[in-house]
Amino acid sequence: MEHRKIASTSRFPTAGDRAAGHSVKQAPHPADIHVGRQITAIRIHCDFSQQRLAEKVGITYQQLQKYESGKNRVSASMLYEIGTALGVPAGRFFEGLPGNVTAVGETPQIIADERIIFIASAQGRRLTDGLMRLSPGVRSRLSSLITALVKDLPEADGASSR
């Protein structure tokens, strides 16, 4: 099966590349990225931290981060374990993948929107970790401050008031 190029500078190595001994940096396959984002979205939806899910399936949180980012491919057995831990079927991680049609009546996918992607990023994790160290009262005041700041943003900047 031939894969399409991800970008002009990153491609999947060919048999000729390997035979010639060329080192080709392989970009994550779009399906690996999609599955990783689905793992992130479902994990967050189920209120699991990376550490908790990783412990439950017997891997390190760093390995889970690599799965979620698409850097490392997730094996079928690991997808099964992750799905079991989160209470969803393994096929759920493929929902919304282009060319993957779901049956009528199946549970709709959880979309990995920009908020979930941010929360799963290194910056989002640092922010969340810092917020969790604050007292509930300080977190509430900080939330009010952020809400006030967002209301003052002009709509022309493309900012939306979420």
Phi, psi and omega in degrees: 000131182267132179263148176280157180289141177281312178209165184296333181266347179232133182213170176279135181294144178262168176301323179296321177298314182293318180296325181279356179078014179288140175266114181244120178288123184267125176283150177300142177290143180306326179292323178294320178296316180298312180299318178299318179293324177294319177301314179301310183299315182289321178300313180294318178301323180274004178061044176254137170279164176299319181298315182296314180294318180300315179297320183295328181258000174081034176229173176277158178294332178295320178295319178298320177301320179293322176296314183294328180276348182086001179296319178246141177284146179263128179288162179300317181294324179289323175299321178298315180296316179296315178300317179298315180298324181269354178077029178230154177289151182303327180297341181299330183288346180261353181298137180086355177288128181308131180088356180254098183273135178263154180286155178296136178092356178284157179297132180294152182291157171267118184281129177278083182278180186299330179292316180292320178297320177296313181301324181280347181286166179301317179296317179296320178295318178297317179297314180297316178300316178297317179298322182290341177279343180279156177290156179305323180295317180292319177300320180296316179294321178295320177298318178296320178297315180297318178300316179295318180297318181295323179296331181277352180288135177290141179296335182295337180283359182084006180280141177244149178267099181269000000 
